């Protein structure tokens, strides 16, 4: 277990992000999916270093830090920078138990859907950000995930 790491033992709050990565031939997508609304954020990173992944996560989640307070990661080394994310954003960070991918079921399923559009071995760095955003929109069944997210949040407040 990593230093300061907490395993997921309880059901997190409704506004919870789960994080994972999708790798390509030359770069990665860090996938962050909010459990209730299915809001998916997919920053592209050139490598899986903890510094790069942490920076991308902090940039993507900054607008949501008032609402979301919990992240669940898989046990990949790219998420070893969890302490800097927690410090910067004020999030509680948990890790799924090793070999318990079902604890990140929505994120794993979403990554599988992303794979339909971006197969393993594909050069992700050549894909325009607008195409990645369009793909996320398609996966969300043509709904606006941001609108759905804020509608869900307004119902639980």
N, C-alpha and C positions, 0 to 999 in steps of 0.2 A: 504494500500500500504506500502511496506517495505521502510525503510529509504534509500534514495538515489536511489530508484527504478524508472526506466523509462519504461513507457508502449510503446509498439510498435505502432507508429503513422505513420511511413513512410516506404517505401520499403528499406530494408537494402542493403548493397553492395552485389555483386555477391558471394564473398567469405565469406559467412555467415554460421555459425554453428547454429543448433538448438539443444537444450538439453532437455532430459527427463530421466525417469528411468523406468526400467522393474524390477519388484520384483519377487523373488522366495521365497521358504520356509525359506531359511537361509541366503540369501545375495541378492545383487542387481547388475544390470548392469546399468551403467550410459551410456545413448546413446547420442552420438553427431553426427549429420548428416550434412554435408555440402550441401547446397541447390542445387547448380548447378551440381556438379559432383557426388553427392550422396555418397561421401566418408563417411564411417561410422566408428567411433571409439567407442569401447565398453569396457571401463575399468570395471572390477568387483570390487565391494566394499562390505565390510562386513555389513555395516549399512547405513542408510540414514542421518547421521548427517551432518551438513553443513561443518564441518571440513574435514570429510572423503571425501565427494563429491568434495569439492573445491580442495583438494590435488590431487585427481584422475584426475580432469579436467585439472589442471595446468600441470600435468605430460604428459597427452595425447596431449595437444595442444601446448606445448612448441616448437616442431619442425615446427609448422605451423604459429607461431606468426608473422613472417615477412609478410605472405601472407594474412591470415585471420585477420580481425579486429573487427568482430561483432559476438555476440552470442545472441540468443533469447532463453529464458528459459520459462518453464511453471511456475506456481506459487507455486510449492512445496517448503516446508521448507528446503529441502536439497540444494536448490540453494540460500539460504540466505547469503552465503559467497561470493556473487558476487563482493563485493568491493575488497577482496583479490585477486580474479582472475583478475579483471580489473587492479589493481596495478601491479601485477606480470607480466602479459602478454601484457598490454597496449590495451586491448580490450574495445570496447563499449558494454555494456550489456543492453539488453532490456528484458522485460517480456511480454508475451502474455496477453491480457486482460483476467480477470477471466471468466471462462466458454466459452472461445473462442478457443477451441482446434483446429479449422481449421486454425488458424494463425501458427500452428506448423504442418501443414498437412503432410509434407513429413516425419517428425519424428514420428508422430502418426501412419502413414501407415507402416513405417519401423519397429516400435515396434510391430505392428500386425503381420508382417512377421516373426519377431523373435519369437513370441508366437507360431507359427506353430512348431518350433523346441524345444522351451523351454516353455511348458505350465505353467500356474499359479500353484503355489504350488510345482514346481519342485525344487530340491536341486541344486542351481546354483553353490555352492562352490565345488561340486564334479565334475563339468564339466571341463575338461582340457582346458586351454587357446587355444590350437591348434584347438579344436573342435569348440569353439566360433568363432575363426578366419575363419575356414572352412565354418561355417554357414553364416557368413557375406559375404564370397565369393560367396556362392550359391545365396543369396539374391540379390547380384549385377549381377545376370545372368551370372556368370562365367567370368566376366571381372575383371580386377585388378583396384579397386577403386582408389588407389594411383596414378597409371598411368593416369587414366581418369581425376583425379583432376588436376594434373600438366599440362596435355594437355589443359584442359579448361582454366587454369590460364594463360598459354602462349598465348592463343587466345585473352584474354581481355587486356593484357598488351600492 
